[in-house]
Amino acid sequence: MAPKTENKALNDNLQVDYVISYRFTDTAKPKAQEGLEKLIQALARTGLQTSVRNGDKCSLLVFVKAPEAQSFNNEVYKSRVRDWLHGLRAAEPDRETHAALNASLPTESERYRIVHHLITCSPSEGGAGITPQTGEWKNVESVFPLHDHAFNRHWISKWSKETFLKAEDLDEIRDRLGEKVAFYFAFTQSYFAFLIFIAVFGLSSWVLLGPFSPIYAVVNTLWCVTFTEYWRRQEIDLGIKWGVRGVSEIQEKRHDFKHEKEVKDPVTGEKILIFPSTKRLLRQSLALPFAILAMLALGTIITTCFGIEIFLSEVYSGPFKSFLIYLPTVLLTTLVPTLTTLLTGVATKLNEFENYETTEGHKSALTAKIFILNFVTSYLPIFLTAFVYVPFGSLIVPYLDVFHITAKAFAENDAQLKTPKSGFQINPDRLQKQVIYFAITAQIVNFLLETVVPYVKRKGFKEYQSYKAGRAAKKGGADAGANVHDHNEETEFLSRVRNECELAEYDVDDDLREMVVQFGYLSLFSLVWPLVPVCYLVNNWVELRSDAVKIAVEMQRPTPFRADGIGPWLDSLSFLAWLGSITSAALVYLFQDGKLGPAGTPDSIKGWVLLLTIFFSEHIYLIVRLAVRIVISKMDSPGIAKQRSERFLVRKRYLQERFGDNAMELPTSGLAEKITRQSLEDDARAASLTSSSPADRFWARQKGWEETVKVGSTLIEKTAPAESKKQQ
């Protein structure tokens, strides 16, 4: 139970379900008033109750409450019937609405989801059709539910004292924040639990075996496959348990979806909007040249900066070297984010052009495109070090003096800009240092960027706003603040709402992307430094708690959208596990002679052996993955067992309601007729008066089991051998 608090305003949301921020900074007063009236009328037509208060900086806060009890109960019932028709619920909802709701009360997330549906879905589906920041609703800045601060404090306090999350903890998140967020925490918890084994093995390997151990490579690859396939099964179990298995097939339609024709669904009879799949497939084919161009563009920048960094750190020997070696970092942190933002915009436009029907399909396709950018920016620098610098460094570095322009202004003579003709050696620690950076430093930087920086920025912004409002009040030119018109009993509540209105919107895909990229480092490069999983184990314990704090404090409360898994990120995990099997085999071959590896000279590398190693490692991976899938499929699955049980009970209930308790037996027409000599004669007489087939006459010669036994005994008596008769 959540602890009580003295500040009632922090606990009591005054029965508000959603807040709509209506901003009119750049809108004329008549237009703003007209837009507000249109907004309130659209909400009222759906039965939603509204109330308006002053916002901040030329904005209004429109508070939205669910319809009256009967109307809301009907919406809940319709939602559950729809789920049942599409196979999400095994049991048919009770026709008596009150009985159904009393038996299965709506969770907080279900309530918020239904109210959000009424606010955002199209009028043809019974909603208000509010789409923030688009079209006629461009003044609607955001639509968000309010935080439950009592629950948030209880949540953070409880998780900070637990090492492992329990199933009840995940169920609680699902009931409060929806299945999509709950799936993220379930995935991260499973990942954390699996990391314990590979972390212990990695620590042992680092102490006993050292880097580039073939044994660690095999175990790590097997671990990646096992975890990926386990989570694939876990998704199914949780989806069934939470009643969302297959929900991605019935997600809400996108407002921007442009159909070309309307047809009648042959199964449901409903009118559906169609965009030809062949035309979408042609549009999707544009993703291939986009991926190639994106990889070339980002790869060119990263490779160029990589070459400059090698030149300045290992070739240049002039003044200011200790400062110039940071030039590539400055270029990367400037150019890569800029180009990534540009390519993300292109990917978004391309995704819109593909014209997906549902919001979930649209986001999944965009996630797949963005993953390509993340893959290049995250892993290419280490790939260049491992497979270019280490094997071919001595051949490539002499040509890097083309980058002399970066240090020419500081060099005292040309000799400081040229590679020594003899005695040059690559840096043997470079690869391991890069991996250590991404295992430790990058994780700390991400933590600070996620938690500390937003907090500092928000505090600084609030201080600046207070200072600005105070100066305006002293000059008498403006109100001292947005709360001058607040009722005394609402002041604290409205102040909290205004603060939440300024928070950023939480996107669970950002956190999933972080976990998947981390998994990629472990799968691809932990062979270089086996302590990588140890670092990630510690990081992910903190990550689970810091993400809870981030949602509760730094972000608006997320709308509880439903999902039946982590979406396309599961495919990304499988891809990284497969690629990890290849890179691990290649690294083991390249560094078979020790930590130095080829030492910058490819003389010891035999191309056919390397290709053969990669070929066999990939096929062994496929065989192992198939074996792991078979083994996991044989294991007991609570979710699938629950699904079978529910379906059996539904069918049993149907039979009992239709036919009663004896539904398994065929109804009899009466008592069996006793066979006598008289009945047999009567049957024979009746048969002689009517025509009969040979089959009828065959079966009529013996009637009933008693006569069959009697005839059989007579035949045995007549045909049995004499010895058998004596034995009797």
JOJOVEN-V84802 format. One record per pair of residues at least 24 apart in sequence whose C-alpha atoms are under 8 Angstrom apart, sorted by the first residue. I is the first residue (numbers start at 1). GAP is how many residues later the second one is. Records with the same first field share a line. If there is no record, write none. Layout:
I: GAP + GAP
This chain:
1: 153
2: 148 + 149 + 151 + 152
3: 147 + 151
4: 146
5: 145
9: 483 + 484
10: 138 + 139 + 140 + 482 + 483 + 486
11: 137 + 138 + 139
13: 133 + 135 + 480
15: 50
16: 47 + 48 + 49 + 130
17: 46 + 47 + 48 + 49 + 95 + 98 + 128 + 129
18: 45 + 46 + 47 + 94 + 97 + 98 + 125 + 126 + 127 + 128
19: 42 + 43 + 44 + 45 + 124 + 125 + 126 + 127
20: 41 + 42 + 43 + 44 + 120 + 121 + 122 + 123 + 124
21: 34 + 38 + 39 + 40 + 41 + 119 + 120 + 121 + 122 + 480
22: 37 + 38 + 39 + 40 + 117 + 118 + 119 + 120
23: 35 + 36 + 37 + 116 + 117 + 118
24: 34 + 35 + 115
25: 32 + 33 + 34
35: 102 + 104
39: 91
42: 86 + 87
43: 76 + 85
45: 83
46: 72 + 80 + 81 + 82
47: 24
53: 433
54: 428 + 429 + 431 + 432
55: 427 + 443
56: 425 + 426 + 442
57: 425
66: 49
73: 24 + 25 + 28
75: 39
76: 30 + 35 + 38
79: 35
86: 164
87: 159
88: 155 + 156 + 157 + 158 + 159
89: 154
90: 553 + 556 + 557 + 560
91: 555 + 556 + 559
92: 558
107: 68 + 69
108: 67 + 68
109: 65 + 66 + 67 + 68 + 69 + 451
110: 65 + 68 + 450
112: 33 + 447 + 448
113: 446 + 447 + 448
116: 443
121: 131
122: 133
131: 124
142: 359
144: 412 + 413 + 414 + 415
145: 411 + 412 + 413 + 414
146: 351 + 354 + 410 + 411
147: 405 + 409 + 410
149: 403
152: 400
155: 393
156: 389 + 392 + 393
159: 386
160: 385
163: 378
164: 25 + 29
165: 24
176: 384
177: 380 + 381 + 382 + 383
178: 381 + 382 + 383 + 384
179: 63 + 381 + 382 + 383 + 384 + 385
180: 328 + 380 + 381 + 382 + 383 + 384 + 385 + 386
181: 327 + 379
183: 52 + 380 + 382 + 383
184: 324 + 327 + 328 + 382
185: 359
187: 44 + 379
188: 327 + 352 + 356
189: 355
190: 41
191: 36
192: 345 + 348 + 349
194: 33
195: 338 + 339 + 341 + 342
196: 338 + 341
198: 25 + 335 + 336
199: 332 + 333 + 334 + 335 + 338
200: 334
202: 328 + 329 + 330 + 331 + 332
203: 327 + 328 + 331
205: 325
206: 323 + 324 + 325
210: 320
211: 316 + 317 + 318 + 319 + 384
212: 315 + 316 + 317 + 375 + 376 + 379 + 380 + 382 + 383
213: 314 + 375
214: 374
216: 311 + 314
217: 310 + 364 + 367 + 368 + 371
220: 303
221: 302 + 356 + 359 + 360 + 400
222: 402
224: 299 + 353
225: 349 + 352 + 399 + 400 + 403
226: 399 + 402
228: 342 + 345 + 346 + 349
229: 396 + 399 + 400 + 403
230: 402
232: 338
233: 399 + 400
235: 329 + 330
236: 328 + 329 + 403 + 404
237: 400 + 401 + 402 + 403
238: 401
239: 325 + 326 + 400
240: 399 + 400 + 402 + 403
241: 398 + 401
244: 318 + 319 + 320
245: 319
246: 318
247: 315 + 316 + 317
248: 112 + 315 + 316
251: 107 + 108 + 109
252: 106 + 107
253: 104 + 105 + 106
254: 102 + 103 + 104 + 105
256: 99
257: 98 + 99 + 100 + 101
258: 97
280: 74 + 75
283: 70 + 71
284: 70
286: 64
287: 63 + 82
290: 57
291: 78 + 81
294: 49 + 79
295: 77 + 78 + 81
298: 38 + 41 + 42 + 75 + 78 + 79
299: 77 + 81
301: 31 + 34 + 35
302: 30 + 34 + 75 + 78 + 79
303: 78 + 81
305: 24 + 26 + 27
306: 75
307: 93 + 96
308: 92 + 95 + 98
310: 87 + 90
311: 86 + 89 + 90 + 92 + 93
312: 95
315: 82 + 86 + 101 + 102 + 103 + 104 + 105
316: 91 + 100 + 101 + 102 + 103
317: 99 + 100
318: 92 + 93 + 94 + 98 + 99
319: 91 + 92 + 93
320: 90
324: 83
336: 41
340: 33
344: 26
364: 203 + 204
367: 201
368: 200
371: 142 + 201
374: 143
375: 142
378: 139
379: 142
382: 49 + 52 + 53
385: 45 + 46
386: 45 + 201
389: 37 + 211
390: 36 + 38 + 207 + 208 + 209 + 210 + 211
391: 199 + 206 + 207 + 208 + 209 + 210 + 211
392: 208 + 209 + 210
393: 33 + 206 + 207 + 208
394: 30 + 31 + 32 + 206 + 207
395: 205 + 206
425: 174 + 175
426: 173 + 174
428: 167 + 168 + 171
431: 97
432: 96 + 97
435: 90 + 91 + 93 + 94
436: 93 + 96
438: 83
439: 82 + 93 + 96 + 97
440: 95
443: 96
447: 96
450: 100
451: 95 + 99 + 103
454: 100
455: 99
500: 55 + 56
501: 55
503: 51 + 52 + 53
504: 50 + 51 + 52
505: 50 + 51 + 52 + 53
506: 45 + 49 + 50 + 51 + 52
507: 51
512: 54 + 57
513: 56
516: 53 + 56 + 57
519: 54 + 57
520: 53 + 56 + 57 + 60
523: 53 + 54 + 57 + 58
524: 52 + 53 + 55 + 56 + 57 + 59 + 60
525: 55 + 58 + 59
527: 57 + 60
578: 40 + 43
581: 36 + 37 + 40
582: 32 + 35 + 36
583: 31
585: 28 + 29 + 32
586: 24 + 27 + 28
589: 24
675: 28 + 29
